[in-house]
Amino acid sequence: MSNKVELIDDENINQLSQEDQDNENETIVYEYKIEGMTCVACSSAIERGIKNEFKDKGLVYDQDQKRYMVNVILLLHKMKVTFYKQKS
């Protein structure tokens, strides 16, 4: 089985927007469907890769949890990544 990642509900992604109360910044959560991944080591590698690639490009850092908002949830076959919305 090969690994597969796809964006869930691309057309309605703004419905996942939320207000970040602590920083008064609007955030957007991208949710991806992941197939073929069953190993915690693999999901951790994906989380690290996303963090390293996007930490300087608007990826949300949670001060309370002291980590970037990238979550691979193996049991649900999902990955959630939270970014700050860029202001126009």
JOLIN-V323383 format. One record per run of one state. SS is the DSSP state (helix for helix, strand for strand, loop for the rest). FROM is the first residue (numbers start at 1). TO is the last residue. If there is no record, write none. Layout:
SS_FROM_TO, SS_FROM_TO
This chain:
loop_1_3, strand_4_7, loop_8_9, helix_10_16, loop_17_17, strand_18_20, loop_21_24, strand_25_35, loop_36_39, helix_40_54, loop_55_58, strand_59_59, loop_60_60, strand_61_62, loop_63_66, strand_67_68, loop_69_69, strand_70_73, helix_74_76, loop_77_77, strand_78_84, loop_85_88
